[in-house]
Amino acid sequence: MVKNLRLLREEKGYSQQKLAEMLNITQQAIFKYEKTDNEPDISTLIRLAEIFDVSVDYLIGNTDIREPLIIRSPDNLSEQELTHLRQWRTLPHNIKSSLDVLISSIHNPDKFI
């Protein structure tokens, strides 16, 4: 069971269905994460932590500290760039692929004419 998932989901006003759509999984999977001993895989845990801006440890109930560790970027990314990256990570795979194509076409327009 992901101990704080229901609390976080309700704080954001997300239904189980809405959260499932954000993760590209079923509503039943969210229900099971909240109510039973079913556990999401590590990539889903990470995506959940990013969506709710909490640490994985908080999400699974290992700590009462909500805040994720601050990751310092070696490339000195701005807060806006970090926000975009966090948002991108929560997108479904097909949307990520479409955005990758769009960004590539902007940087290399000759390849997409």
All heavy atoms as an XYZ file, in Angstrom:
930
protein
N       0.837     -1.180      0.000
C       0.000      0.000      0.000
C       0.883      1.244      0.000
O       1.878      1.313      0.686
C      -0.898      0.000      1.247
C      -1.708      1.252      1.363
S      -2.711      1.521      2.846
C      -2.863     -0.001      3.633
N       0.486      2.210     -0.790
C       1.171      3.493     -0.810
C       0.439      4.366      0.207
O      -0.623      4.904     -0.072
C       1.159      4.106     -2.226
C       1.958      5.389     -2.266
C       1.719      3.114     -3.243
N       0.998      4.489      1.389
C       0.279      4.993      2.559
C      -0.303      6.390      2.422
O      -1.382      6.671      2.924
C       1.171      4.905      3.786
C       1.462      3.476      4.148
C       2.250      3.354      5.420
C       2.480      1.872      5.687
N       3.298      1.632      6.832
N       0.371      7.296      1.766
C      -0.108      8.674      1.691
C      -0.732      9.038      0.346
O      -1.051     10.200      0.120
C       1.037      9.630      2.026
C       1.412      9.555      3.486
O       0.547      9.579      4.353
N       2.691      9.438      3.772
N      -0.922      8.066     -0.516
C      -1.430      8.355     -1.852
C      -2.837      8.953     -1.809
O      -3.101      9.967     -2.453
C      -1.409      7.102     -2.726
C      -1.926      7.269     -4.155
C      -1.157      8.358     -4.892
C      -1.825      5.952     -4.903
N      -3.735      8.344     -1.068
C      -5.106      8.852     -1.025
C      -5.141     10.278     -0.481
O      -5.816     11.153     -1.047
C      -5.977      7.937     -0.180
C      -7.418      8.399     -0.146
C      -8.295      7.449      0.613
N      -9.647      7.973      0.648
C     -10.637      7.421      1.287
N     -10.446      6.309      1.957
N     -11.827      7.973      1.279
N      -4.422     10.525      0.599
C      -4.360     11.872      1.179
C      -3.897     12.885      0.140
O      -4.520     13.935     -0.059
C      -3.418     11.882      2.388
C      -3.055     13.251      2.948
C      -4.227     13.834      3.720
C      -1.830     13.153      3.832
N      -2.804     12.585     -0.535
C      -2.249     13.508     -1.527
C      -3.203     13.703     -2.699
O      -3.399     14.829     -3.177
C      -0.896     12.991     -2.019
C       0.218     13.002     -0.982
C       1.394     12.150     -1.453
C       0.664     14.419     -0.682
N      -3.790     12.612     -3.153
C      -4.719     12.677     -4.283
C      -5.914     13.560     -3.940
O      -6.312     14.428     -4.730
C      -5.181     11.264     -4.649
C      -6.162     11.213     -5.806
C      -6.570      9.801     -6.140
N      -7.183      9.084     -5.041
C      -8.442      9.270     -4.607
N      -9.213     10.180     -5.170
N      -8.921      8.551     -3.610
N      -6.468     13.363     -2.749
C      -7.623     14.160     -2.340
C      -7.254     15.625     -2.117
O      -8.049     16.519     -2.428
C      -8.257     13.550     -1.092
C      -8.956     12.239     -1.400
C      -9.532     11.537     -0.175
O      -9.193     11.923      0.967
O     -10.308     10.581     -0.378
N      -6.056     15.902     -1.593
C      -5.610     17.287     -1.424
C      -5.566     18.017     -2.762
O      -5.877     19.208     -2.850
C      -4.228     17.335     -0.781
C      -4.221     17.097      0.706
C      -2.817     17.124      1.298
O      -1.818     17.304      0.557
O      -2.713     16.959      2.524
N      -5.158     17.323     -3.817
C      -5.087     17.927     -5.152
C      -6.443     17.964     -5.847
O      -6.589     18.581     -6.898
C      -4.106     17.151     -6.037
C      -2.658     17.311     -5.661
C      -2.096     18.598     -6.196
C      -0.587     18.596     -6.048
N       0.001     19.801     -6.589
N      -7.421     17.243     -5.288
C      -8.745     17.191     -5.907
C      -8.819     16.229     -7.076
O      -9.709     16.352     -7.923
N      -7.883     15.299     -7.146
C      -7.878     14.323     -8.233
C      -8.735     13.115     -7.872
O      -8.651     12.597     -6.763
C      -6.467     13.804     -8.515
C      -5.470     14.819     -9.002
C      -4.117     14.617     -8.790
C      -5.850     15.966     -9.680
C      -3.169     15.522     -9.229
C      -4.907     16.877    -10.126
C      -3.571     16.651     -9.895
O      -2.648     17.547    -10.331
N      -9.528     12.660     -8.815
C     -10.215     11.386     -8.650
C      -9.204     10.278     -8.933
O      -8.126     10.516     -9.494
C     -11.379     11.276     -9.639
O     -10.881     11.237    -10.971
N      -9.562      9.065     -8.556
C      -8.689      7.939     -8.897
C      -8.551      7.839    -10.410
O      -7.460      7.563    -10.921
C      -9.244      6.630     -8.323
C      -9.114      6.517     -6.838
C      -9.659      5.204     -6.296
O     -10.402      4.485     -6.968
N      -9.299      4.891     -5.057
N      -9.637      8.079    -11.134
C      -9.609      8.004    -12.588
C      -8.670      9.052    -13.186
O      -7.881      8.757    -14.077
C     -11.021      8.164    -13.161
C     -11.094      8.012    -14.667
C     -10.672      6.635    -15.150
O     -11.010      5.623    -14.536
N      -9.919      6.585    -16.235
N      -8.751     10.291    -12.682
C      -7.891     11.371    -13.189
C      -6.419     11.035    -12.972
O      -5.591     11.183    -13.873
C      -8.254     12.695    -12.489
C      -7.299     13.841    -12.740
C      -7.339     14.322    -14.158
C      -6.427     15.533    -14.321
N      -6.203     15.870    -15.702
N      -6.085     10.561    -11.759
C      -4.698     10.207    -11.474
C      -4.250      9.054    -12.358
O      -3.137      9.058    -12.882
C      -4.527      9.865     -9.989
C      -3.113      9.535     -9.540
C      -2.129     10.664     -9.859
C      -3.097      9.214     -8.050
N      -5.120      8.080    -12.546
C      -4.789      6.941    -13.409
C      -4.482      7.408    -14.835
O      -3.518      6.944    -15.454
C      -5.944      5.941    -13.415
N      -5.276      8.348    -15.333
C      -5.038      8.884    -16.679
C      -3.694      9.598    -16.752
O      -2.979      9.486    -17.750
C      -6.174      9.825    -17.077
C      -7.473      9.107    -17.337
C      -8.665     10.033    -17.477
O      -8.499     11.279    -17.438
O      -9.792      9.506    -17.616
N      -3.346     10.332    -15.705
C      -2.066     11.039    -15.675
C      -0.890     10.060    -15.727
O       0.167     10.376    -16.264
C      -1.968     11.901    -14.418
C      -2.943     13.048    -14.386
S      -3.001     13.876    -12.786
C      -1.432     14.747    -12.813
N      -1.092      8.869    -15.157
C      -0.038      7.863    -15.090
C      -0.137      6.833    -16.214
O       0.715      5.955    -16.327
C      -0.096      7.138    -13.741
C       0.205      8.003    -12.531
C      -0.215      7.285    -11.261
C       1.681      8.351    -12.487
N      -1.207      6.938    -17.001
C      -1.441      5.986    -18.086
C      -1.587      4.561    -17.540
O      -1.003      3.616    -18.078
C      -0.340      6.080    -19.143
C      -0.806      5.564    -20.492
O      -1.997      5.597    -20.804
N       0.140      5.084    -21.286
N      -2.342      4.439    -16.444
C      -2.656      3.137    -15.852
C      -4.155      3.100    -15.576
O      -4.862      4.068    -15.856
C      -1.858      2.875    -14.548
C      -2.156      3.944    -13.482
C      -0.359      2.815    -14.840
C      -1.475      3.690    -12.143
N      -4.654      2.008    -15.019
C      -6.085      1.888    -14.768
C      -6.474      2.485    -13.419
O      -5.655      2.569    -12.502
C      -6.530      0.411    -14.784
O      -5.928     -0.263    -13.670
C      -6.148     -0.265    -16.100
N      -7.751      2.843    -13.317
C      -8.295      3.334    -12.050
C      -8.204      2.244    -10.991
O      -7.970      2.522     -9.819
C      -9.745      3.807    -12.257
C     -10.434      4.306    -10.997
C     -11.146      3.204    -10.230
O     -11.649      2.253    -10.796
N     -11.190      3.343     -8.920
N      -8.390      0.979    -11.405
C      -8.303     -0.135    -10.448
C      -6.916     -0.228     -9.837
O      -6.778     -0.577     -8.662
C      -8.679     -1.464    -11.121
C     -10.150     -1.554    -11.428
C     -10.400     -1.772    -12.911
O      -9.541     -1.513    -13.746
N     -11.590     -2.227    -13.241
N      -5.883      0.103    -10.616
C      -4.518      0.075    -10.073
C      -4.385      1.108     -8.960
O      -3.820      0.808     -7.901
C      -3.501      0.337    -11.179
N      -4.922      2.304     -9.174
C      -4.873      3.341     -8.136
C      -5.627      2.855     -6.899
O      -5.142      2.990     -5.774
C      -5.456      4.678     -8.638
C      -4.663      5.218     -9.833
C      -5.517      5.705     -7.506
C      -3.238      5.587     -9.534
N      -6.812      2.290     -7.105
C      -7.596      1.760     -5.988
C      -6.778      0.745     -5.191
O      -6.720      0.804     -3.960
C      -8.886      1.118     -6.510
C      -9.690      0.439     -5.436
C     -10.549      1.172     -4.633
C      -9.576     -0.928     -5.224
C     -11.287      0.544     -3.633
C     -10.310     -1.559     -4.225
C     -11.166     -0.823     -3.423
N      -6.129     -0.167     -5.884
C      -5.339     -1.199     -5.205
C      -4.135     -0.616     -4.484
O      -3.774     -1.066     -3.403
C      -4.902     -2.272     -6.203
C      -6.060     -3.132     -6.677
C      -5.609     -4.146     -7.708
C      -6.784     -4.982     -8.198
N      -6.357     -5.953     -9.217
N      -3.497      0.404     -5.065
C      -2.367      1.048     -4.386
C      -2.820      1.677     -3.069
O      -2.095      1.669     -2.084
C      -1.741      2.152     -5.247
C      -1.128      1.712     -6.549
C      -0.912      2.636     -7.562
C      -0.747      0.395     -6.785
C      -0.337      2.273     -8.769
C      -0.183      0.016     -7.997
C       0.015      0.966     -8.984
O       0.580      0.603    -10.178
N      -4.039      2.231     -3.072
C      -4.544      2.912     -1.885
C      -5.112      1.953     -0.836
O      -5.038      2.242      0.356
C      -5.642      3.910     -2.281
C      -5.137      5.093     -3.043
C      -6.217      6.101     -3.397
O      -7.412      5.875     -3.070
O      -5.871      7.120     -4.009
N      -5.678      0.850     -1.241
C      -6.448      0.009     -0.328
C      -5.810     -1.333      0.030
O      -6.194     -1.932      1.022
C      -7.834     -0.294     -0.933
C      -8.656      0.928     -1.220
C      -9.123      1.590      0.041
C     -10.057      2.743     -0.294
N     -10.392      3.559      0.832
N      -4.903     -1.821     -0.772
C      -4.361     -3.161     -0.541
C      -2.842     -3.117     -0.484
O      -2.241     -2.053     -0.490
C      -4.798     -4.134     -1.661
O      -4.151     -3.763     -2.887
C      -6.307     -4.124     -1.861
N      -2.266     -4.265     -0.446
C      -0.807     -4.343     -0.403
C      -0.163     -4.301     -1.784
O       1.036     -4.527     -1.910
C      -0.376     -5.622      0.330
C      -0.663     -5.530      1.817
O      -0.683     -4.403      2.339
O      -0.865     -6.575      2.449
N      -0.959     -4.038     -2.817
C      -0.364     -3.900     -4.145
C       0.514     -2.662     -4.171
O       0.140     -1.614     -3.654
C      -1.443     -3.777     -5.215
C      -2.073     -5.097     -5.548
O      -1.958     -6.064     -4.803
N      -2.756     -5.148     -6.672
N       1.660     -2.794     -4.781
C       2.609     -1.690     -4.837
C       2.952     -1.364     -6.284
O       3.128     -2.262     -7.103
C       3.886     -2.056     -4.082
C       3.654     -2.296     -2.613
C       4.897     -2.753     -1.882
O       5.899     -3.092     -2.540
O       4.856     -2.777     -0.648
N       3.062     -0.095     -6.583
C       3.471      0.294     -7.942
C       4.952     -0.014     -8.156
O       5.722     -0.136     -7.203
C       3.217      1.800     -7.961
C       3.248      2.226     -6.537
C       2.799      1.052     -5.728
N       5.333     -0.110     -9.419
C       6.751     -0.291     -9.714
C       7.486      1.014     -9.409
O       6.869      2.057     -9.166
C       6.975     -0.745    -11.158
C       6.434      0.234    -12.199
O       6.500      1.463    -11.981
O       5.962     -0.223    -13.239
N       8.789      0.957     -9.395
C       9.591      2.109     -8.973
C       9.381      3.318     -9.878
O       9.310      4.447     -9.391
C      11.092      1.753     -8.843
C      11.860      2.885     -8.158
C      11.712      1.411    -10.179
C      11.507      3.102     -6.723
N       9.220      3.103    -11.173
C       9.023      4.258    -12.063
C       7.686      4.936    -11.781
O       7.587      6.167    -11.844
C       9.135      3.854    -13.534
O       8.116      2.948    -13.889
N       6.670      4.164    -11.436
C       5.381      4.757    -11.089
C       5.474      5.491     -9.758
O       4.906      6.585     -9.607
C       4.280      3.676    -11.041
O       4.212      3.028    -12.317
C       2.919      4.277    -10.707
N       6.196      4.933     -8.796
C       6.407      5.628     -7.521
C       7.079      6.977     -7.738
O       6.681      7.987     -7.149
C       7.268      4.785     -6.578
C       6.560      3.762     -5.719
C       7.578      2.936     -4.947
C       5.574      4.409     -4.775
N       8.078      6.991     -8.584
C       8.800      8.237     -8.867
C       7.868      9.241     -9.534
O       7.842     10.419     -9.168
C      10.053      7.960     -9.721
C      11.081      7.190     -8.889
C      10.645      9.260    -10.272
C      12.231      6.614     -9.695
N       7.070      8.786    -10.484
C       6.136      9.684    -11.164
C       5.092     10.225    -10.186
O       4.736     11.404    -10.237
C       5.481      8.977    -12.343
C       6.481      8.761    -13.481
C       5.948      7.945    -14.613
N       4.828      8.595    -15.269
C       3.936      7.946    -16.013
N       4.037      6.649    -16.180
N       2.955      8.592    -16.593
N       4.610      9.374     -9.278
C       3.658      9.833     -8.260
C       4.290     10.906     -7.376
O       3.671     11.935     -7.093
C       3.185      8.658     -7.405
C       2.153      7.734     -8.033
C       2.035      6.440     -7.236
C       0.801      8.426     -8.140
N       5.519     10.667     -6.952
C       6.212     11.645     -6.108
C       6.380     12.968     -6.850
O       6.224     14.046     -6.254
C       7.567     11.090     -5.667
N       6.665     12.914     -8.134
C       6.808     14.133     -8.926
C       5.474     14.859     -9.072
O       5.410     16.087     -8.954
C       7.387     13.809    -10.305
C       8.839     13.394    -10.247
C       9.373     12.854    -11.566
O       8.572     12.516    -12.472
O      10.600     12.750    -11.682
N       4.407     14.117     -9.322
C       3.081     14.720     -9.478
C       2.688     15.479     -8.219
O       2.161     16.585     -8.281
C       2.032     13.641     -9.821
C       2.222     13.160    -11.266
C       0.605     14.167     -9.611
C       1.411     11.923    -11.624
N       2.966     14.870     -7.053
C       2.548     15.474     -5.790
C       3.645     16.299     -5.131
O       3.442     16.862     -4.062
C       2.047     14.388     -4.836
C       0.803     13.704     -5.343
C       0.828     12.373     -5.717
C      -0.389     14.400     -5.464
C      -0.319     11.748     -6.188
C      -1.534     13.780     -5.937
C      -1.503     12.448     -6.304
N       4.792     16.380     -5.775
C       5.931     17.152     -5.269
C       6.290     16.769     -3.835
O       6.409     17.614     -2.947
C       5.666     18.652     -5.376
C       6.945     19.473     -5.228
O       8.025     18.963     -5.590
O       6.866     20.618     -4.735
N       6.411     15.454     -3.636
C       6.819     14.900     -2.348
C       7.927     13.885     -2.596
O       8.185     13.489     -3.728
C       5.646     14.203     -1.609
C       4.548     15.200     -1.276
C       5.089     13.031     -2.405
N       8.555     13.453     -1.522
C       9.560     12.402     -1.655
C       8.872     11.045     -1.760
O       7.737     10.873     -1.295
C      10.501     12.409     -0.444
O       9.803     12.004      0.726
N       9.537     10.093     -2.364
C       9.030      8.723     -2.410
C       8.885      8.197     -0.986
O       7.910      7.509     -0.660
C       9.941      7.814     -3.268
C       9.548      6.348     -3.128
C       9.890      8.237     -4.739
N       9.830      8.539     -0.112
C       9.750      8.104      1.285
C       8.455      8.586      1.941
O       7.817      7.849      2.691
C      10.955      8.578      2.088
C      12.176      7.703      1.893
O      11.996      6.513      1.564
O      13.296      8.196      2.091
N       8.052      9.815      1.670
C       6.794     10.313      2.229
C       5.617      9.552      1.625
O       4.689      9.150      2.318
C       6.628     11.821      1.985
C       5.306     12.319      2.523
C       5.142     12.573      3.881
C       4.217     12.493      1.684
C       3.927     12.992      4.393
C       2.992     12.914      2.182
C       2.850     13.151      3.536
O       1.638     13.542      4.036
N       5.663      9.354      0.334
C       4.584      8.678     -0.377
C       4.317      7.288      0.203
O       3.171      6.900      0.408
C       4.947      8.586     -1.861
C       3.883      8.144     -2.845
C       2.694      9.086     -2.860
C       4.480      8.052     -4.236
N       5.371      6.553      0.521
C       5.185      5.189      1.019
C       5.118      5.114      2.542
O       4.969      4.033      3.105
C       6.273      4.235      0.476
C       7.669      4.646      0.938
C       6.189      4.143     -1.041
C       8.766      3.679      0.528
N       5.229      6.261      3.200
C       5.051      6.298      4.641
C       6.296      6.078      5.474
O       6.211      5.819      6.671
N       7.465      6.209      4.886
C       8.720      6.032      5.630
C       9.130      7.275      6.401
O       9.999      7.208      7.255
C       9.864      5.635      4.697
C       9.811      4.183      4.319
O       9.040      3.399      4.871
N      10.633      3.808      3.357
N       8.538      8.424      6.073
C       8.873      9.676      6.752
C       7.659     10.583      6.750
O       6.740     10.412      5.934
C      10.059     10.398      6.062
O      10.394     11.575      6.799
C       9.740     10.785      4.637
N       7.649     11.537      7.668
C       6.599     12.548      7.699
C       7.011     13.812      6.955
O       6.248     14.771      6.878
C       6.257     12.909      9.154
C       5.572     11.766      9.873
O       4.898     10.951      9.206
O       5.702     11.682     11.109
N       8.221     13.833      6.426
C       8.738     14.990      5.694
C       8.285     14.878      4.243
O       8.661     13.942      3.534
C      10.274     15.070      5.789
C      10.701     15.187      7.251
C      10.804     16.232      4.948
C      12.184     15.018      7.481
N       7.491     15.831      3.816
C       6.926     15.781      2.468
C       7.914     16.176      1.378
O       7.864     15.641      0.280
C       5.726     16.720      2.353
C       4.507     16.234      3.047
C       3.359     17.198      2.777
N       2.137     16.685      3.346
C       0.955     16.809      2.764
N       0.837     17.442      1.627
N      -0.116     16.326      3.348
N       8.742     17.148      1.661
C       9.554     17.754      0.621
C      10.536     16.762      0.013
O      11.248     16.062      0.726
C      10.336     18.955      1.153
C       9.488     20.123      1.548
C       8.848     19.960      2.927
O       9.369     19.179      3.749
O       7.809     20.591      3.168
N      10.591     16.735     -1.319
C      11.601     15.901     -1.973
C      12.978     16.523     -1.793
O      13.097     17.718     -1.495
C      11.191     15.917     -3.447
C      10.421     17.181     -3.612
C       9.756     17.454     -2.272
N      13.989     15.721     -1.944
C      15.341     16.263     -1.925
C      15.495     17.248     -3.062
O      14.979     17.035     -4.154
C      16.373     15.149     -2.084
C      16.466     14.147     -0.946
C      17.442     13.036     -1.314
C      16.904     14.836      0.336
N      16.193     18.320     -2.814
C      16.446     19.297     -3.863
C      17.594     18.776     -4.717
O      18.685     18.502     -4.217
C      16.782     20.676     -3.282
C      15.590     21.200     -2.493
C      17.181     21.644     -4.387
C      15.871     22.460     -1.709
N      17.302     18.635     -5.976
C      18.316     18.142     -6.898
C      18.980     19.345     -7.551
O      18.322     20.166     -8.191
C      17.700     17.228     -7.973
C      17.035     16.033     -7.289
C      18.729     16.801     -8.991
C      16.230     15.166     -8.212
N      20.242     19.442     -7.365
C      21.005     20.531     -7.990
C      21.423     20.077     -9.380
O      21.961     18.996     -9.571
C      22.249     20.861     -7.167
C      21.937     21.304     -5.774
C      21.327     22.692     -5.788
N      21.039     23.112     -4.426
C      20.031     23.879     -4.115
N      19.229     24.328     -5.029
N      19.823     24.215     -2.864
N      21.160     20.915    -10.322
C      21.462     20.586    -11.700
C      22.908     20.924    -12.034
O      23.348     22.046    -11.787
C      20.539     21.370    -12.627
O      20.971     21.258    -13.954
N      23.622     19.978    -12.622
C      24.988     20.293    -13.032
C      25.030     21.310    -14.167
O      26.029     21.954    -14.395
C      25.546     18.946    -13.476
C      24.360     18.125    -13.816
C      23.246     18.613    -12.936
N      23.927     21.456    -14.871
C      23.878     22.402    -15.984
C      23.312     23.749    -15.562
O      23.007     24.581    -16.401
C      23.021     21.834    -17.115
C      23.624     20.569    -17.696
O      24.858     20.465    -17.759
O      22.842     19.693    -18.079
N      23.109     23.933    -14.251
C      22.562     25.189    -13.741
C      21.238     25.547    -14.405
O      21.045     26.666    -14.874
C      23.571     26.330    -13.904
C      24.810     26.098    -13.081
O      24.729     25.625    -11.952
N      25.954     26.420    -13.634
N      20.316     24.597    -14.421
C      19.001     24.844    -14.987
C      18.252     25.860    -14.132
O      18.369     25.863    -12.910
C      18.191     23.554    -15.051
C      18.729     22.453    -15.973
C      17.873     21.206    -15.851
C      18.779     22.921    -17.411
N      17.466     26.692    -14.790
C      16.646     27.653    -14.063
C      15.475     26.927    -13.406
O      15.181     25.771    -13.738
C      16.101     28.712    -15.025
O      15.137     28.129    -15.897
N      14.798     27.602    -12.493
C      13.617     27.013    -11.855
C      12.560     26.676    -12.897
O      11.893     25.652    -12.803
C      13.052     27.958    -10.794
C      13.813     27.939     -9.499
C      13.881     26.543     -8.865
O      12.845     25.857     -8.766
O      14.992     26.141     -8.477
N      12.393     27.550    -13.881
C      11.413     27.291    -14.939
C      11.782     26.034    -15.725
O      10.924     25.211    -16.029
C      11.298     28.489    -15.883
C      10.231     28.296    -16.950
C      10.117     29.483    -17.879
O      11.049     30.266    -18.025
N       8.967     29.624    -18.507
N      13.064     25.878    -16.043
C      13.507     24.691    -16.770
C      13.298     23.427    -15.931
O      12.858     22.390    -16.446
C      14.976     24.826    -17.169
C      15.210     25.874    -18.237
C      16.678     26.241    -18.409
O      17.414     26.293    -17.395
O      17.080     26.474    -19.566
N      13.584     23.509    -14.644
C      13.362     22.367    -13.764
C      11.873     22.031    -13.676
O      11.494     20.860    -13.676
C      13.934     22.635    -12.378
C      15.454     22.649    -12.279
C      15.897     23.158    -10.910
C      16.028     21.268    -12.539
N      11.030     23.056    -13.615
C       9.586     22.837    -13.580
C       9.121     22.147    -14.852
O       8.341     21.196    -14.808
C       8.839     24.179    -13.391
O       9.228     24.728    -12.134
C       7.335     23.991    -13.450
N       9.618     22.604    -15.997
C       9.260     21.973    -17.272
C       9.698     20.515    -17.292
O       8.958     19.646    -17.752
C       9.890     22.727    -18.458
C       9.233     24.021    -18.760
N       8.143     24.158    -19.586
C       9.507     25.269    -18.315
C       7.781     25.421    -19.653
N       8.593     26.122    -18.886
N      10.892     20.249    -16.798
C      11.397     18.877    -16.762
C      10.526     18.001    -15.861
O      10.156     16.884    -16.235
C      12.854     18.861    -16.287
C      13.522     17.493    -16.213
C      13.484     16.787    -17.564
C      14.951     17.640    -15.728
N      10.174     18.514    -14.690
C       9.303     17.751    -13.780
C       7.950     17.477    -14.424
O       7.402     16.386    -14.315
C       9.123     18.508    -12.470
C      10.339     18.482    -11.593
C      10.067     19.140    -10.234
N      11.307     19.389     -9.546
C      11.881     20.573     -9.400
N      11.304     21.650     -9.881
N      13.021     20.697     -8.765
N       7.397     18.479    -15.102
C       6.109     18.293    -15.774
C       6.232     17.281    -16.909
O       5.359     16.431    -17.082
C       5.595     19.634    -16.317
C       5.176     20.592    -15.231
C       4.895     21.987    -15.747
O       5.359     22.383    -16.823
N       4.134     22.750    -14.977
N       7.299     17.358    -17.665
C       7.514     16.437    -18.773
C       7.563     14.999    -18.275
O       7.004     14.102    -18.888
C       8.817     16.803    -19.510
C       9.104     15.944    -20.697
C       8.624     16.111    -21.956
C       9.939     14.787    -20.735
N       9.117     15.124    -22.777
C       9.925     14.297    -22.044
C      10.702     14.113    -19.773
C      10.626     13.167    -22.426
C      11.400     12.993    -20.150
C      11.357     12.528    -21.467
N       8.220     14.794    -17.132
C       8.350     13.444    -16.590
C       7.020     12.811    -16.232
O       6.912     11.598    -16.174
C       9.258     13.458    -15.362
C      10.701     13.684    -15.696
C      11.530     13.701    -14.438
N      12.944     13.802    -14.739
C      13.855     14.025    -13.832
N      13.536     14.157    -12.567
N      15.121     14.105    -14.181
N       5.985     13.594    -15.979
C       4.688     13.048    -15.594
C       3.783     12.777    -16.795
O       2.694     12.248    -16.625
C       3.948     13.991    -14.617
O       3.662     15.219    -15.281
C       4.777     14.251    -13.369
N       4.230     13.138    -17.987
C       3.400     12.954    -19.174
C       3.408     11.499    -19.638
O       4.393     10.786    -19.461
C       3.927     13.835    -20.317
C       3.843     15.332    -20.105
C       4.594     16.066    -21.220
C       2.404     15.785    -20.032
N       2.319     11.071    -20.281
C       2.306      9.730    -20.876
C       3.367      9.627    -21.976
O       3.734     10.629    -22.603
C       0.903      9.616    -21.474
C       0.098     10.691    -20.836
C       1.059     11.763    -20.421
N       3.820      8.422    -22.219
C       4.904      8.181    -23.175
C       4.588      8.738    -24.564
O       5.451      9.348    -25.199
C       5.200      6.678    -23.269
C       6.279      6.356    -24.247
N       7.606      6.644    -24.001
C       6.225      5.804    -25.481
C       8.327      6.270    -25.052
N       7.513      5.762    -25.953
N       3.354      8.560    -25.043
C       3.026      9.029    -26.396
C       3.108     10.552    -26.507
O       3.521     11.085    -27.536
C       1.651      8.523    -26.835
C       0.517      9.007    -25.948
O       0.672      9.183    -24.745
N      -0.644      9.211    -26.540
N       2.756     11.263    -25.445
C       2.855     12.724    -25.457
C       4.327     13.141    -25.421
O       4.740     14.069    -26.129
C       2.091     13.350    -24.269
C       0.614     12.961    -24.296
C       2.276     14.859    -24.237
C      -0.155     13.488    -25.479
N       5.128     12.444    -24.620
C       6.567     12.740    -24.583
C       7.175     12.583    -25.970
O       7.957     13.425    -26.417
C       7.289     11.804    -23.613
C       7.050     12.089    -22.167
C       7.831     11.088    -21.327
C       7.573     11.243    -19.865
N       8.313     10.252    -19.065
N       6.806     11.509    -26.650
C       7.347     11.265    -27.999
C       6.961     12.382    -28.956
O       7.784     12.846    -29.745
C       6.847      9.922    -28.535
O       7.336      8.877    -27.752
N       5.705     12.819    -28.874
C       5.253     13.910    -29.746
C       6.013     15.200    -29.458
O       6.407     15.927    -30.376
C       3.753     14.153    -29.561
O       3.022     13.021    -29.961
N       6.220     15.490    -28.187
C       6.977     16.692    -27.822
C       8.430     16.596    -28.267
O       9.014     17.596    -28.696
C       6.897     16.946    -26.321
C       5.546     17.446    -25.816
C       5.521     17.496    -24.295
C       5.228     18.806    -26.405
N       9.019     15.415    -28.179
C      10.391     15.228    -28.650
C      10.494     15.549    -30.139
O      11.439     16.211    -30.580
C      10.868     13.791    -28.392
C      11.131     13.512    -26.929
O      11.311     14.475    -26.154
O      11.175     12.320    -26.561
N       9.512     15.076    -30.916
C       9.507     15.360    -32.355
C       9.350     16.858    -32.591
O      10.054     17.442    -33.417
C       8.386     14.560    -33.064
C       8.197     15.031    -34.496
C       8.694     13.075    -33.019
N       8.446     17.498    -31.870
C       8.234     18.936    -32.019
C       9.500     19.724    -31.700
O       9.913     20.600    -32.469
C       7.089     19.406    -31.108
C       6.812     20.904    -31.087
C       6.392     21.402    -32.467
C       5.764     21.231    -30.040
N      10.139     19.409    -30.589
C      11.373     20.113    -30.211
C      12.464     19.888    -31.248
O      13.167     20.821    -31.638
C      11.820     19.689    -28.796
C      10.829     20.227    -27.763
C      13.241     20.179    -28.503
C      10.996     19.652    -26.372
N      12.602     18.661    -31.723
C      13.606     18.371    -32.758
C      13.321     19.148    -34.031
O      14.240     19.657    -34.676
C      13.629     16.873    -33.072
O      14.109     16.158    -31.968
N      12.033     19.267    -34.384
C      11.694     20.000    -35.618
C      11.981     21.490    -35.481
O      12.318     22.150    -36.450
C      10.223     19.763    -35.994
O       9.362     20.384    -35.066
N      11.859     22.014    -34.271
C      12.169     23.428    -34.046
C      13.678     23.668    -34.154
O      14.111     24.646    -34.746
C      11.629     23.895    -32.675
C      10.105     23.921    -32.699
C      12.198     25.254    -32.295
C       9.454     24.096    -31.333
N      14.461     22.755    -33.605
C      15.925     22.916    -33.618
C      16.550     22.515    -34.955
O      17.627     22.994    -35.286
C      16.559     22.093    -32.493
C      16.362     22.724    -31.157
N      17.089     23.818    -30.734
C      15.523     22.440    -30.142
C      16.701     24.175    -29.537
N      15.733     23.361    -29.143
N      15.889     21.671    -35.696
C      16.395     21.195    -36.984
C      15.297     21.262    -38.044
O      14.859     20.238    -38.551
C      16.918     19.753    -36.867
C      18.012     19.634    -35.846
O      19.029     20.280    -35.942
N      17.792     18.780    -34.851
N      14.851     22.469    -38.398
C      13.700     22.566    -39.317
C      13.967     21.970    -40.692
O      13.027     21.526    -41.351
C      13.437     24.072    -39.393
C      14.698     24.733    -38.929
C      15.359     23.758    -37.996
N      15.205     21.929    -41.139
C      15.522     21.385    -42.456
C      15.200     19.900    -42.549
O      14.890     19.399    -43.627
C      16.994     21.608    -42.808
C      17.335     23.084    -42.931
O      16.406     23.894    -43.141
O      18.516     23.428    -42.795
N      15.266     19.178    -41.422
C      14.980     17.747    -41.432
C      13.489     17.448    -41.538
O      13.095     16.349    -41.844
C      15.512     17.094    -40.149
C      17.012     17.024    -40.077
C      17.416     16.273    -38.839
C      18.925     16.135    -38.755
N      19.326     15.383    -37.558
N      12.633     18.446    -41.260
C      11.201     18.189    -41.195
C      10.412     18.943    -42.268
O       9.230     19.141    -42.128
C      10.679     18.574    -39.794
C      11.229     17.678    -38.718
C      12.396     18.019    -38.045
C      10.604     16.487    -38.418
C      12.906     17.196    -37.062
C      11.096     15.650    -37.441
C      12.257     15.997    -36.757
N      11.097     19.348    -43.283
C      10.407     20.079    -44.372
C       9.829     19.081    -45.345
O      10.276     18.076    -45.636
C      11.365     21.068    -45.085
C      11.714     22.177    -44.108
C      10.724     21.630    -46.326
C      12.664     23.205    -44.647
